[in-house]
């Protein structure tokens, strides 16, 4: 092939093979000069180029090896195989080549959409797909309600059960206060514990499955929580207010488990508010759209010394949105200790004032306007709170006695004495529709009754014979039994048999049916009568080599359902479980014992709620116990390090079980 057309001015045929590498370079250069003198460099019209060879001027294309020449530059062989010229060629009309022309609107739209698609892909993979199942929204699809049980190792649940909003489409969740193993705290580094003994925290379970949604650790021990009072995040769902030892006052968003704020102050960083009373909820006073809180506290320096009783006389107003103390504290000098906060209809704060002599106790009152003016040096607009409807406040349930009412039946539960050795419980149910007749009476020694729950079914539970829905009460009892680890074989056999009968599956029944035919029988829990509890001493080996005596208590935890309608009454032993309690002594009296599980922490371990929001009722309960893998009577069982703390949460679909209940009664 010859040198080609004008548009290929630098392309030449390969040299004849007769010319060797040893030929004179001078001859080659003379030929190049001669050829370049006869060549003119012109700008060629694109149509002319296309007419001759169909190629654009300015493009150099490698020739194939099948009879085509090699690409040369200025007549010299180009063995680097240059593919194209990067210099654009301007057309005669001054326009650019097509591939350099501005994009059309359609191409711009397509290009923009492709970029958006790439960005959307990044967002999906970074924020949507990694979402935790427990906190991800779900398709609006309700799964069938079912019962479940969840075991949590190494922690003790305490206090009331809080039902909170869950992820949309997954029902509601449960939140519990918790603390770690305090009996064996000195034997293991806290860094190695899943839930350290020092301090405490919160644990949330998914209401439909029992899976752990989240948990939070605090360096201080929380002792009270309420998740039904205030929405601090503005998302339409109430958040949890948690109060604990020291300066612990915190707001938690219960869906993702995020801490919204801690109590703090920007005015004085040299002292901290400690020994806090659970706050009461006030209307929005500062206009930020979130209700405020007010509480009483003590103050100490940055060294965080233990709070003294003599100075818990300071009112503080707290921003519900930020957790910051509004203004300054208002001190009531006439009191040494203030507690028992409440509000009246005019939004005045009522409190109990203890005088310096610690004997005289009086009731004090301070108006909202006076408190706000003394704290902020500003006058409060009365319309900001006088027009507000009454707000729900935190309830402190009585532990020594409890009175409940449902559908004309009154339940009175009274605890007396100090457990485990000198206590008893009495329960009475009366019917106000029949001149307050006593329909159930129960008493037992060495037994403590927890705060009962009220049971009201909206349906007739599938029983056609019933003329009205079923109502009733759910009660839980702790009964201390013999704790001697060297029990005789017969006693061990009887206890194991009883535990098997009652604890598995979740809902077992032993029934007594009462008909309105005169005198009502007294119910005894089981057939056993227990005398004074026998305490087994254990040995606690602490890390410094010394030992502390720990007492082991064995007890039975029993859940009892008392249900009734217009014609029938039933008493149902719903469950029976063994509980092992360890107590270490810190003084000569029984009140100086540190026990786990602590009786005071278990008093609100029952709740009736609708978790899946389908109108049915679920029974929610928890228990805490120590377990051991060592056989009964083994010497290792007397070492507390062989005992492991665990808590069990149980949810039972009550209405699904009621038909089985009445069938069992009918067979009897």
Protein Blocks (a to p, Z undefined) as FASTA:
>chain_A
ZZbpfklmmbccdddfkbcfkbcfklmmmmmmmmmmmpccddddfklmmmmnopaehiac
dddfehpacddeehiacfkopabdcbdcddfkopacfklgccdfklmmmmmmmmmmmmmm
mmmmmmmmmpcfklgccddddddddddddddehiacedjdddddddehiapadddddddd
fklmmmpcfklpfbdfehcddddddfklopafbdcddfbdcfbdcfklbcfkonopacdd
dddehjbccdddfknopafbdcddfkbmkbccehiacddddddfkonopacddddddddd
fkopacdfklmccccdddfklopaehjadddfkbcbdghiacdfkopacdddddfkomac
cdddddfklmmmmmnopacdfklmmmpccddddddddfkbccddeehiacddddedjdfk
lgcdddddddfknooiafbdcddehiacddddddddfbenhpakbcbdcddddddddddd
dfbfkbcfklmmmmmmmmmmmmpcfbdcdddddddebjaddddehjbdcddddddddddd
dfkopacdddddddddddddddddfkbccdddfbacddddddddfbfbfklpccdddfkl
mmmmcccddfkonopacddddddddddfbdehiaklmpmklpccddddddddfklmmmmm
mmmmmmZZ
